[in-house]
């Protein structure tokens, strides 16, 4: 199946992605309404976000360019130092932008 990259095609793709996102979000809540939350399930839910984040970050650390590696390092250092995610993410984005603006492509 292919969708043309016209304005209508792009809007159709956005609509499809919106519907899929809404279905998965509400579907997850609906399915979890049948599950009794015990400490083991609660622990699983709390660690799932971390595991998804790690699954995104690890490949970037090994195969990313200098900008993505700078963002990863700066974000981690700032997060460990001040323990606030928003400034850490902002500093990581700034670091990636500066490294890429400087034209550094590899370490």
The 8 nearest C-alpha neighbors of each residue, nearest first, counted from 0:
[[1, 2, 3, 12, 8, 4, 11, 15],
 [2, 0, 3, 4, 8, 12, 9, 11],
 [1, 3, 8, 4, 0, 12, 9, 11],
 [2, 4, 8, 5, 1, 9, 7, 6],
 [5, 3, 8, 9, 2, 6, 7, 10],
 [4, 6, 8, 7, 3, 9, 2, 10],
 [5, 7, 9, 8, 10, 4, 11, 3],
 [6, 8, 10, 5, 9, 11, 4, 3],
 [9, 7, 11, 5, 3, 4, 10, 6],
 [8, 10, 12, 6, 11, 7, 4, 5],
 [9, 11, 13, 7, 12, 8, 14, 6],
 [12, 10, 8, 14, 9, 13, 7, 15],
 [13, 11, 15, 9, 14, 10, 16, 8],
 [12, 14, 10, 16, 11, 15, 17, 9],
 [13, 15, 17, 11, 12, 16, 10, 18],
 [16, 14, 12, 18, 17, 13, 11, 19],
 [17, 15, 19, 13, 18, 14, 20, 12],
 [18, 16, 14, 20, 15, 19, 13, 21],
 [17, 19, 21, 15, 20, 16, 22, 14],
 [18, 20, 16, 22, 17, 21, 23, 15],
 [21, 19, 17, 23, 18, 22, 16, 24],
 [20, 22, 24, 18, 23, 19, 25, 17],
 [23, 21, 19, 25, 20, 24, 26, 18],
 [22, 24, 26, 20, 21, 25, 27, 19],
 [25, 23, 21, 27, 26, 22, 20, 28],
 [26, 24, 28, 22, 27, 23, 29, 21],
 [27, 25, 23, 29, 28, 24, 22, 30],
 [28, 26, 30, 24, 29, 25, 23, 31],
 [27, 29, 25, 31, 26, 30, 32, 24],
 [28, 30, 26, 32, 27, 31, 25, 33],
 [31, 29, 27, 32, 28, 33, 26, 34],
 [30, 32, 34, 28, 33, 29, 27, 35],
 [31, 33, 29, 30, 34, 28, 35, 27],
 [34, 32, 31, 30, 35, 29, 28, 36],
 [35, 33, 31, 32, 36, 30, 40, 37],
 [34, 36, 37, 33, 32, 31, 40, 41],
 [37, 35, 40, 34, 41, 38, 39, 31],
 [36, 38, 40, 39, 41, 35, 42, 34],
 [39, 37, 41, 40, 42, 36, 43, 35],
 [38, 40, 42, 41, 37, 43, 36, 44],
 [41, 39, 43, 42, 37, 38, 36, 44],
 [40, 42, 38, 44, 43, 39, 37, 45],
 [41, 43, 45, 39, 40, 44, 38, 46],
 [44, 42, 40, 46, 41, 45, 47, 39],
 [43, 45, 41, 47, 42, 46, 40, 48],
 [46, 44, 42, 43, 47, 41, 48, 49],
 [47, 45, 43, 49, 48, 44, 42, 50],
 [46, 48, 50, 44, 49, 45, 43, 51],
 [49, 47, 51, 50, 46, 52, 45, 44],
 [50, 48, 52, 46, 47, 51, 53, 45],
 [49, 51, 53, 47, 52, 48, 54, 46],
 [52, 50, 54, 48, 53, 49, 47, 55],
 [51, 53, 49, 55, 50, 54, 56, 48],
 [52, 54, 56, 50, 55, 51, 57, 49],
 [53, 55, 51, 52, 56, 57, 50, 58],
 [56, 54, 52, 53, 57, 58, 51, 59],
 [55, 57, 53, 59, 54, 58, 60, 52],
 [56, 58, 60, 59, 54, 53, 55, 61],
 [59, 57, 61, 60, 56, 62, 55, 54],
 [60, 58, 63, 56, 62, 57, 61, 67],
 [61, 59, 57, 58, 63, 68, 62, 56],
 [62, 60, 58, 59, 63, 57, 68, 56],
 [63, 61, 59, 60, 58, 64, 57, 68],
 [64, 62, 59, 67, 60, 61, 68, 65],
 [63, 65, 66, 67, 105, 104, 68, 62],
 [64, 66, 105, 68, 104, 67, 69, 106],
 [67, 65, 95, 69, 98, 68, 64, 99],
 [66, 68, 70, 69, 64, 65, 63, 95],
 [67, 69, 71, 65, 70, 66, 60, 72],
 [70, 68, 66, 72, 67, 71, 95, 73],
 [71, 69, 91, 95, 67, 73, 68, 94],
 [70, 72, 68, 74, 69, 73, 75, 67],
 [71, 73, 75, 69, 74, 70, 76, 68],
 [74, 72, 76, 91, 70, 75, 71, 69],
 [73, 75, 91, 87, 77, 71, 72, 76],
 [74, 76, 78, 72, 73, 77, 79, 71],
 [77, 75, 73, 79, 78, 74, 80, 72],
 [78, 76, 80, 87, 74, 79, 75, 81],
 [77, 79, 82, 75, 87, 80, 76, 81],
 [78, 80, 76, 77, 82, 81, 75, 83],
 [81, 79, 77, 78, 82, 76, 75, 83],
 [80, 82, 78, 83, 79, 77, 87, 84],
 [83, 81, 78, 79, 80, 84, 77, 87],
 [82, 84, 81, 78, 85, 86, 87, 77],
 [85, 83, 87, 86, 88, 78, 82, 74],
 [84, 86, 88, 87, 83, 89, 90, 78],
 [87, 85, 89, 88, 84, 90, 83, 77],
 [88, 86, 74, 77, 84, 90, 78, 85],
 [87, 89, 91, 85, 90, 86, 74, 84],
 [90, 88, 86, 92, 91, 87, 85, 93],
 [89, 91, 93, 87, 88, 92, 86, 94],
 [92, 90, 70, 74, 88, 94, 73, 93],
 [91, 93, 89, 95, 94, 90, 70, 96],
 [92, 94, 90, 96, 91, 95, 97, 89],
 [95, 93, 91, 97, 96, 70, 92, 69],
 [96, 94, 66, 70, 92, 98, 93, 97],
 [95, 97, 93, 99, 94, 98, 100, 92],
 [98, 96, 100, 94, 99, 95, 101, 93],
 [97, 99, 101, 95, 66, 100, 96, 103],
 [98, 100, 102, 96, 101, 97, 66, 103],
 [101, 99, 97, 102, 98, 96, 103, 95],
 [102, 100, 98, 99, 103, 97, 96, 104],
 [103, 101, 99, 100, 104, 98, 97, 105],
 [102, 104, 101, 98, 99, 105, 65, 66],
 [105, 103, 65, 64, 102, 106, 99, 66],
 [106, 104, 65, 64, 103, 66, 63, 102],
 [105, 65, 104, 103, 64, 68, 66, 69]]
